[in-house]
């Protein structure tokens, strides 16, 4: 029986490189820096819209986290930049309208903020998705290929793989790997099948565990996909991969590669990643209706040359 915190089997660098070539989609689409989002056309959007029945709207973004912790080493910023009580008002105009303004900012790649990884976020052996040299395409002014501004919004069918529900546990323990067989078992148990152009969201129960037991260093240990699950996802033709972690099981099972699922998804397959989505409310909504597919909308900020963006995705059932 597999240990609940087993992140294996170990994968050699040679095996990983062969897997990279197996799932690589370079040269398949134009524009190339939209990657797998090119799979989603008007027909996909219409089919996703047809999934809306109750009209239940579920936001997936975490609250803007300004509190430092073991899983939030670079807290987001939020401060007031203009307070109405500091504005002058003359005696003739005591009821002059006032305004209040604030500033928000974040070094958002990490475990604290719900965000989207664009195709410029990950390079492997010095190459971005499509084969361009990262050092030539990404510099101090941002990315000239694969920027988040090139992606635009995504509206497609979302599929939730609620692994704790399938395995009848409150959450997956940090370090537990999700394999291809686990995906197949989840599809059967949940009555859903991943298809072309879908956005696949994995629930590990991370945020339930965090709320009940407190935060931990998710860079050191978290549940997520093992690389042996990636060929199945690639074969289904997914457009987006994400969930309540960053999709990678940690510690990494691949020798010398700290984020192998990131590498395969972004740099080989051209699949953007949605990290740190709080899917607890979505899981409850799916369980109450006994359906695990829904319309999903992901709208990143239009940051030309950005490697990603904070997002507040929305699922509609």
Secondary structure by P-SEA (a helix, b strand, c coil): ccccccccccccaaaaaaaaaaaccccccccccccccccccaaaaaaaaaaccccbbbbccccccccccccccbbbbbbbccccccccccccccccbbbbbbccccccccccccccccccccccccccccccccccccccccccccccccccccccbbbbbccccccccccccccbbbcaaaaaaaaaaaccccccbbbbbbbcaaaaaaaaccccccccbbbbbcccaaaaaaaacccccccccccccccccccccccaaaaaacccccccccccccaaaaaaaaaaacccccbbbbbccccccccbbbbbccccc
